Amino acid sequence: MNARNTMVFYKCNIHQIYTQSEQASAPQRMFHLPPNKSNNGFGALQDHDYLEMPPSMEEQLYAAQKEIARLTEENVHLRSQQFCLQRFQCDPTMIMFYTGFKDYETLKALYLSLQPTAQSLVRWSQMQRLSKTEQTVTTGFRAHDMCLFDQFFLFLCRMRQGLLSADLAVRFNVSKATVSRICITWANYLYFMLGTLPVWPSRKAVDDLMPPCFKKTFPKTRVVLDCTEIHVQTASSKVLNTVTYSHYKGTTTLKSLIGITPFGSVSFVSNLYTGSISDKEITKESGILKLLEPGDEVMADKGFLIRDLLGDIDVSLVTPTFIGPSGQFSKEEIAHTQEIARLRIHVERAIRRIKEYHIFDGVLPLSLCGSVNQMWTVCALLTNFQGPLF
């Protein structure tokens, strides 16, 4: 090997040795980080591997489908927890609890019969405002995109359970003002629609459906009457308090006359009158005398002193026997009184059904007095959808 070759070989070995030494002493391409949430507790973050293959289209599609399935399942779960009618449609107990209907099918059947006219529903305050002008309504009532069925459900929840407006606003994700508008609008709408139903049956219909318990003893009974009262807030006006004060209840009330057929359906609901009105006055003012026919019998409590009113239209009054001068009843009078009491109990049960709409549980605020008459009538007529009373 000549000197030149020896020199080249020496330089190559020196360069090779230097390069290996440099690589051995050079720091690795690794960054040391303290453990935290960003690196999942590992002390080092590896450099990107450019040789790793990206996921294939099939893998990406599979991952997307899994995520869609997960989100769909989560959405179904969240919807099942949402307060809405669909959540309870398979649970008759909860349908009765929130709406007063015996099952979802009955509730939906009534709604479908109302739907054609409900689609042109107009907000009550808007109708009152337009009635003072010559303008006409061009659009129906809308409540923040709430469908009509949900509006109907909201109204029933307000009536049946007496839920406060603030509570319903949270449950249905609307404002308190919207809840108030929905309730007032539907109260007036249902008052008009249900009021057109033929709840007062003909004499023939009553005879055909007369139950044996009435047919045996009082076969001519057309209606069983009783009055009931609901508490109302005391007003600042002494005059108003005087006329609404009920000596029977010992507080300010509103009073209504309720009539049921011998087979148990509500056939008559009077307007609400001030609590000071007597049973005789409310019978005269309510308009029920115009519905009775000669030969009918009316069953009532002994406090109904209306025999003269009924006698004028050739209608008989059936009441428990008053105690005579002897101070005691005969066996026949006791049997008569007990039989009437046994049959009259059904009108008390009908009234109890109405008051199971808990909007009437407490003291009714004066702010509701503008629509309480409509609410009372609607709730009374809705009890006919609960099925037979006995």
C-alpha positions as CSV (number, residue, x, y, z in Angstrom):
1,M,0.0,0.0,0.0
2,N,1.5,3.3,-1.1
3,A,1.6,6.4,1.0
4,R,-1.4,8.0,-0.7
5,N,-3.6,5.0,-0.2
6,T,-2.5,4.8,3.4
7,M,-3.5,8.4,3.9
8,V,-7.0,7.9,2.4
9,F,-7.6,4.8,4.5
10,Y,-6.5,6.6,7.6
11,K,-8.9,9.5,7.0
12,C,-11.8,7.2,6.3
13,N,-11.3,5.2,9.6
14,I,-10.9,8.4,11.6
15,H,-14.2,9.8,10.1
16,Q,-16.0,6.5,10.7
17,I,-14.8,6.4,14.3
18,Y,-15.8,10.0,14.9
19,T,-19.2,9.5,13.4
20,Q,-20.0,6.5,15.6
21,S,-18.7,8.3,18.6
22,E,-20.9,11.3,17.8
23,Q,-24.0,9.2,17.4
24,A,-23.3,7.4,20.7
25,S,-22.9,10.7,22.6
26,A,-25.8,12.6,20.9
27,P,-29.0,13.0,22.9
28,Q,-32.0,10.9,21.9
29,R,-35.0,12.6,20.2
30,M,-37.1,12.3,23.2
31,F,-38.8,15.0,25.3
32,H,-39.2,14.4,29.0
33,L,-42.5,15.9,30.4
34,P,-44.0,15.7,33.8
35,P,-47.0,13.4,34.2
36,N,-50.3,15.2,33.6
37,K,-53.7,14.8,32.0
38,S,-52.3,15.7,28.5
39,N,-49.9,12.7,28.3
40,N,-52.1,10.3,30.3
41,G,-49.5,10.0,33.1
42,F,-46.5,8.9,30.9
43,G,-43.3,10.6,31.4
44,A,-42.3,10.9,27.8
45,L,-43.9,11.9,24.5
46,Q,-42.6,9.9,21.6
47,D,-41.9,11.5,18.3
48,H,-44.4,10.9,15.5
49,D,-43.9,7.8,13.6
50,Y,-44.1,8.7,9.9
51,L,-44.0,5.0,9.0
52,E,-47.4,4.3,10.7
53,M,-50.2,3.7,8.1
54,P,-53.4,5.8,8.4
55,P,-56.6,3.9,9.0
56,S,-58.3,2.6,5.9
57,M,-61.7,3.8,4.7
58,E,-63.3,0.7,6.0
59,E,-61.8,1.2,9.5
60,Q,-62.9,4.9,9.5
61,L,-66.4,3.9,8.4
62,Y,-66.7,1.2,11.1
63,A,-65.5,3.7,13.8
64,A,-68.1,6.3,12.5
65,Q,-70.9,3.7,12.6
66,K,-69.9,2.8,16.2
67,E,-70.0,6.4,17.2
68,I,-73.4,7.0,15.6
69,A,-74.8,3.9,17.3
70,R,-73.5,5.2,20.7
71,L,-75.0,8.7,20.1
72,T,-78.3,7.2,19.0
73,E,-78.5,5.1,22.2
74,E,-77.6,8.1,24.3
75,N,-80.3,10.1,22.5
76,V,-82.9,7.5,23.1
77,H,-82.0,7.3,26.8
78,L,-82.2,11.1,27.2
79,R,-85.6,11.2,25.4
80,S,-86.9,8.5,27.7
81,Q,-86.0,10.8,30.7
82,Q,-87.7,13.8,29.1
83,F,-91.0,15.0,30.5
84,C,-93.4,14.4,27.6
85,L,-96.6,12.5,26.8
86,Q,-94.8,9.8,24.8
87,R,-92.9,8.9,27.9
88,F,-96.1,7.8,29.7
89,Q,-98.2,6.5,26.8
90,C,-97.7,2.9,27.8
91,D,-98.4,3.5,31.5
92,P,-102.2,4.1,32.2
93,T,-101.4,4.8,35.8
94,M,-99.3,7.8,34.9
95,I,-101.7,8.9,32.2
96,M,-104.4,9.0,34.8
97,F,-102.1,10.8,37.3
98,Y,-101.1,13.6,35.0
99,T,-104.2,14.0,32.7
100,G,-107.2,12.4,34.4
101,F,-107.8,10.1,31.4
102,K,-108.1,6.3,32.0
103,D,-105.5,5.5,29.3
104,Y,-103.5,7.0,26.4
105,E,-106.0,5.7,23.8
106,T,-108.9,7.7,25.3
107,L,-106.8,10.8,25.6
108,K,-105.6,10.6,22.0
109,A,-109.1,9.9,20.7
110,L,-110.4,13.1,22.3
111,Y,-107.4,15.1,21.0
112,L,-107.9,13.7,17.4
113,S,-111.6,14.8,17.5
114,L,-110.4,18.3,18.6
115,Q,-107.5,18.6,16.2
116,P,-109.3,19.9,13.1
117,T,-110.5,23.0,15.0
118,A,-107.5,23.2,17.4
119,Q,-105.2,23.9,14.4
120,S,-106.9,27.3,14.0
121,L,-106.7,28.0,17.8
122,V,-106.2,31.7,18.6
123,R,-104.7,33.0,21.7
124,W,-107.4,34.2,24.0
125,S,-105.9,37.6,24.7
126,Q,-105.4,38.1,21.0
127,M,-109.1,37.3,20.3
128,Q,-110.2,39.8,23.0
129,R,-108.0,42.5,21.5
130,L,-109.1,41.9,17.9
131,S,-112.8,41.8,19.0
132,K,-112.6,45.5,19.6
133,T,-111.4,46.1,16.1
134,E,-112.5,45.0,12.6
135,Q,-109.3,43.0,12.1
136,T,-109.4,39.2,11.5
137,V,-107.1,36.5,12.7
138,T,-104.7,35.3,10.0
139,T,-102.5,32.9,12.0
140,G,-103.3,30.3,14.6
141,F,-101.9,30.2,18.1
142,R,-98.2,29.1,18.3
143,A,-96.3,28.6,21.5
144,H,-92.5,28.4,20.7
145,D,-93.0,25.5,18.3
146,M,-94.9,23.4,20.9
147,C,-97.2,21.0,19.0
148,L,-100.9,21.1,19.9
149,F,-100.8,17.7,21.6
150,D,-98.1,18.9,24.0
151,Q,-100.1,22.1,24.6
152,F,-103.1,20.0,25.5
153,F,-100.9,17.8,27.8
154,L,-99.5,20.9,29.5
155,F,-103.0,22.2,30.2
156,L,-104.1,18.9,31.6
157,C,-101.0,18.7,33.9
158,R,-101.9,22.2,35.2
159,M,-105.5,21.2,35.9
160,R,-105.0,17.6,37.1
161,Q,-102.0,18.1,39.4
162,G,-102.2,21.8,40.0
163,L,-98.6,22.2,38.9
164,L,-97.3,25.8,39.2
165,S,-96.5,27.8,36.1
166,A,-92.8,27.9,37.0
167,D,-92.7,24.1,37.3
168,L,-94.4,23.6,34.0
169,A,-92.1,26.2,32.3
170,V,-89.1,24.1,33.3
171,R,-90.7,20.7,32.4
172,F,-91.7,21.9,28.9
173,N,-88.7,24.3,28.4
174,V,-90.9,27.4,27.8
175,S,-91.4,30.6,29.7
176,K,-93.9,31.2,32.5
177,A,-95.8,33.6,30.3
178,T,-96.1,30.9,27.6
179,V,-97.5,28.5,30.2
180,S,-100.1,31.1,31.3
181,R,-101.2,31.8,27.7
182,I,-101.5,28.1,26.8
183,C,-103.7,27.4,29.9
184,I,-106.0,30.3,29.4
185,T,-106.3,29.7,25.7
186,W,-107.1,26.0,26.1
187,A,-109.5,26.6,29.0
188,N,-111.6,28.8,26.8
189,Y,-111.3,26.6,23.7
190,L,-112.3,23.4,25.6
191,Y,-115.1,25.3,27.4
192,F,-116.6,26.1,24.0
193,M,-115.9,22.7,22.4
194,L,-117.0,20.4,25.3
195,G,-119.9,22.7,26.0
196,T,-121.4,21.8,22.6
197,L,-121.5,18.1,23.6
198,P,-125.0,16.7,24.3
199,V,-124.3,15.8,27.9
200,W,-128.0,16.2,28.9
201,P,-129.6,13.0,27.7
202,S,-133.1,12.6,26.5
203,R,-135.8,11.1,28.7
204,K,-135.7,7.9,26.5
205,A,-132.0,7.6,26.8
206,V,-132.2,7.9,30.6
207,D,-134.9,5.2,30.7
208,D,-132.9,2.9,28.5
209,L,-129.8,3.2,30.6
210,M,-131.5,3.3,34.0
211,P,-129.6,1.0,36.4
212,P,-131.6,-1.5,38.5
213,C,-131.0,0.3,41.8
214,F,-132.9,3.4,40.5
215,K,-135.4,1.5,38.4
216,K,-136.7,-0.5,41.4
217,T,-137.4,2.5,43.7
218,F,-137.2,5.8,41.7
219,P,-137.7,4.9,38.0
220,K,-138.6,8.5,37.0
221,T,-135.4,10.1,38.2
222,R,-134.0,12.4,35.6
223,V,-131.1,14.0,37.5
224,V,-129.5,13.9,40.9
225,L,-128.4,17.3,42.2
226,D,-125.9,18.7,44.7
227,C,-123.9,21.8,45.2
228,T,-120.2,22.2,45.9
229,E,-117.9,25.0,46.7
230,I,-114.3,25.9,46.1
231,H,-112.2,28.3,48.1
232,V,-111.3,31.7,46.6
233,Q,-108.8,34.3,47.7
234,T,-110.1,37.0,50.0
235,A,-110.5,40.3,48.1
236,S,-109.6,43.7,49.4
237,S,-113.1,44.9,48.7
238,K,-115.4,44.4,51.7
239,V,-118.5,44.3,49.4
240,L,-117.0,41.4,47.3
241,N,-116.0,39.5,50.4
242,T,-119.6,39.8,51.7
243,V,-121.1,38.2,48.6
244,T,-118.4,35.5,48.3
245,Y,-118.5,34.6,52.0
246,S,-120.1,31.2,52.7
247,H,-121.6,30.6,56.1
248,Y,-121.5,26.9,55.4
249,K,-117.7,26.8,54.7
250,G,-116.9,29.8,57.0
251,T,-114.7,31.4,54.2
252,T,-114.9,33.1,50.8
253,T,-116.0,30.6,48.1
254,L,-117.4,30.1,44.7
255,K,-120.4,27.7,44.4
256,S,-121.6,25.4,41.6
257,L,-124.6,23.2,41.0
258,I,-123.7,19.7,39.7
259,G,-126.2,17.2,38.2
260,I,-125.6,13.6,37.3
261,T,-127.8,11.0,35.5
262,P,-129.0,7.9,37.3
263,F,-126.3,6.0,35.5
264,G,-123.5,8.2,36.8
265,S,-122.4,10.6,34.0
266,V,-122.2,14.4,34.6
267,S,-125.1,15.9,32.8
268,F,-125.2,19.4,34.2
269,V,-122.6,21.9,35.4
270,S,-123.7,25.4,36.4
271,N,-121.5,28.5,36.3
272,L,-119.7,29.4,39.5
273,Y,-121.7,31.8,41.7
274,T,-120.6,33.7,44.8
275,G,-120.6,31.6,47.9
276,S,-123.4,33.4,49.6
277,I,-126.0,32.1,47.1
278,S,-128.5,29.6,48.4
279,D,-129.3,26.2,46.8
280,K,-132.7,27.4,45.8
281,E,-131.3,30.5,44.1
282,I,-128.6,28.7,42.2
283,T,-131.2,26.1,41.0
284,K,-133.3,28.9,39.7
285,E,-130.5,30.9,38.1
286,S,-128.5,28.0,36.6
287,G,-131.0,27.2,33.9
288,I,-131.6,23.6,34.8
289,L,-135.3,24.1,35.2
290,K,-135.5,24.7,31.5
291,L,-134.1,21.2,30.8
292,L,-136.6,19.3,32.9
293,E,-139.8,17.9,31.5
294,P,-143.2,17.3,33.1
295,G,-143.2,13.9,34.9
296,D,-139.5,14.0,35.8
297,E,-138.2,13.4,39.2
298,V,-135.2,15.3,40.7
299,M,-133.3,13.7,43.6
300,A,-131.5,16.1,46.0
301,D,-130.5,16.6,49.6
302,K,-133.1,17.9,52.1
303,G,-131.4,21.3,52.0
304,F,-132.7,21.9,48.5
305,L,-135.9,23.8,49.2
306,I,-137.0,23.8,45.6
307,R,-140.3,21.9,45.7
308,D,-142.3,24.9,44.7
309,L,-140.0,25.7,41.7
310,L,-140.3,22.1,40.5
311,G,-144.0,22.0,41.1
312,D,-144.5,24.9,38.7
313,I,-143.2,22.7,35.9
314,D,-144.9,19.5,37.0
315,V,-141.6,17.9,38.3
316,S,-141.4,15.9,41.5
317,L,-138.7,16.4,44.2
318,V,-137.2,13.3,45.9
319,T,-135.4,14.2,49.2
320,P,-134.8,12.4,52.5
321,T,-137.7,12.6,54.9
322,F,-137.9,15.5,57.4
323,I,-138.4,14.5,61.0
324,G,-142.0,14.9,62.1
325,P,-143.6,16.3,65.2
326,S,-143.0,13.1,67.0
327,G,-139.3,13.6,66.9
328,Q,-138.5,10.3,65.3
329,F,-138.8,8.5,62.0
330,S,-141.1,5.5,61.3
331,K,-139.6,2.3,59.9
332,E,-140.9,3.3,56.4
333,E,-139.3,6.8,56.7
334,I,-136.0,5.3,57.8
335,A,-136.0,2.9,54.9
336,H,-136.9,5.7,52.5
337,T,-134.2,8.0,53.8
338,Q,-131.6,5.2,53.7
339,E,-132.5,4.3,50.1
340,I,-132.1,8.0,49.0
341,A,-128.8,8.3,50.8
342,R,-127.6,5.2,49.1
343,L,-128.4,6.6,45.7
344,R,-127.4,10.2,46.4
345,I,-123.9,9.1,47.3
346,H,-123.1,8.8,43.6
347,V,-123.4,12.6,43.0
348,E,-120.9,13.1,45.9
349,R,-118.6,10.7,44.2
350,A,-118.9,12.6,40.9
351,I,-118.1,15.9,42.7
352,R,-115.1,14.2,44.3
353,R,-113.9,13.2,40.8
354,I,-114.1,16.8,39.7
355,K,-112.1,18.0,42.8
356,E,-109.4,15.4,42.0
357,Y,-108.3,18.1,39.5
358,H,-106.0,19.6,42.0
359,I,-106.0,23.1,40.6
360,F,-109.0,23.5,42.9
361,D,-107.3,22.1,46.0
362,G,-106.0,25.3,47.6
363,V,-107.2,28.9,47.8
364,L,-107.9,30.0,44.2
365,P,-106.1,33.3,43.5
366,L,-108.1,36.2,42.2
367,S,-105.8,36.3,39.2
368,L,-107.5,33.2,37.9
369,C,-111.1,34.4,38.4
370,G,-111.3,35.5,34.8
371,S,-111.0,31.9,33.6
372,V,-111.9,29.8,36.6
373,N,-115.5,29.3,35.4
374,Q,-114.2,27.8,32.1
375,M,-111.6,25.6,34.0
376,W,-114.3,24.3,36.4
377,T,-116.7,23.4,33.6
378,V,-114.0,21.7,31.5
379,C,-112.7,19.6,34.4
380,A,-116.3,18.6,35.3
381,L,-117.0,17.4,31.8
382,L,-113.7,15.7,31.4
383,T,-114.6,13.3,34.2
384,N,-117.1,11.7,31.8
385,F,-114.0,10.2,30.0
386,Q,-112.9,8.3,33.1
387,G,-115.4,5.5,32.6
388,P,-118.5,4.4,34.6
389,L,-118.9,6.0,38.1
390,F,-120.4,2.7,39.4
